[in-house]
Amino acid sequence: MEIQTESFSIESHSRFEILSVTPEVEATIEDLGVTDGLVYVSTPHTSAALSTNEYEEKLLDDMIDKFKEIAPPDEGYYHDLDHITAGEQPNAHAHLISAMIKRPVLLVLRDGELDLGTWEEVMFFELCGPRERTITTTILQ
């Protein structure tokens, strides 16, 4: 078994933002010259997450609205006390939401194509932006 890894950076522009990173993952696969294997997409950030779903604007808005309802950003979480004291953005809500979303994504790569559904995209969930984030693509072949 051979393992190849490559990372890329993305930049978010809002506190909550959902970005499709499918093109970047596909470009990484192409750069590595792999046509078949397992593709593991991950991010080392605990206040962000990755998943797959339909990347449609109204659905993305619905998701963000539901995240804010489930874990309101300014709820006064115990975790946020040190952040507020240090003048940093509170982020307990981001950790809570991230824990509810699947963090890494595992996909099948067959004949150079990711095995995604018709409307499915690899999505990055920014939950504590804006920030620059790292995404790592690891391919097992």
N, C-alpha and C positions, 0 to 999 in steps of 0.2 A: 504494500500500500504506500502510495506517495501522497504527501501533504504539501500543498502550496498555499501561501497566505499573502495577501496584499491589503493594505488599508487605504482609505480615502477620507477626506474631510468634507463636511457640509456645514453650511452656516444657516442658522435659523434667524428669523427677524421678529418673532413674536414670543410672548410668554408661552402660549400654546400654539403649536403648529404641527401639521401633519404633511410630510413631504414624501413623494414617491422617490425611492432610490433605486428602482429597477434599472434605469439606464446605466447608472454607475456600477451596479453589480454586474450587469451584462458586459460592460466595458472591461471590468476587471477580469472576468472569465475569458474574454477575447484576448486581453493582454497576456494572460497566463497560458493561452493556447490549449486549453482543456476542452474536450468535447463530451466526456462522460464522467459522471461521478456524483458525489454528494456535495452540496454547496451549503456551508454553514455561515450565516451572516449574523454578526454580533456587534454590540457596542459596549464599551467599558463604562458607560455612564449610568449610574443608578437613578438618575432623575430624568431618564429618557427610556424609550423602548422601541422594539421592532416587532412587526407582525405582518401578516398579509391580509388583504381585504380588497374590496372594490374601491378604487380611487376616484370618487365622484364628489364634486364640491358640496352638494347638499348633505350627503352622508357624512363627509368630514366635519361640516358644521354641527350636525347632530351629535357626532362623537364628542367633539370638544364641549358642547353644551352639557352632555351627560357626564363627562369627566368633572366639569365644574360643579355639577349638582351632587355627585357622589362624594367628591373631596374638594370642597370650596377652598380656593387658595388662601383666603384670609380668615380661616376658621379659628386661629389662635392655638395651633398645635404646640404641644410641649417641646417637640424637636426644634421648633422655630425660635425659641427664646434666645439661644446663643447666636443665631444668624441675625436676628433683629438687633441684639446688643452690639454686634460687630459691624452693623450698618450694611449687612448683606440682604439679598432678597430671600424671604422665607421660602422653603422648598419642601416641607413635609408633604404637602398635597402631591407633589411630583413623585416622591418616593412611594406613596400609597397607590397612586394610579399605575406607576411602572410595575409594581408588584402584582397588579391585576391583569396586566397585558403580558402575553408571551414575550419574553425579552429577546432571545435569539430566534432565528428562523432557519429551518432545515429544509432544503429543496433538493429535488432530483434534477440532474443535468443529463440530458439524453440527446445525442447527436447535435451537440452545441446549443440546445434550446433548454431553457428552464421549464420545468413541468409546472406551469401556472395555469389556473383556470382562465376562462375567456376574459373576465374583467379583473382578475386578481393581479395585484402589484405588491412588491415589497415596499412596506411603508415604515418611515421613521417618525416616531411620535416625540416631538419636543414638548416637554412638560414644565420646563423651567428656563425658558430662553429670555432674550435672544442670546445665543452662544455659538461658538464653533465646536463641532462634535466630530468624533472619529467613528468610522464604521469599518469593520474588518470582515473581509470575505476569505474564508478558508475552504479549500477544495480538497476533498479526499477522493483519490482515484486508484 
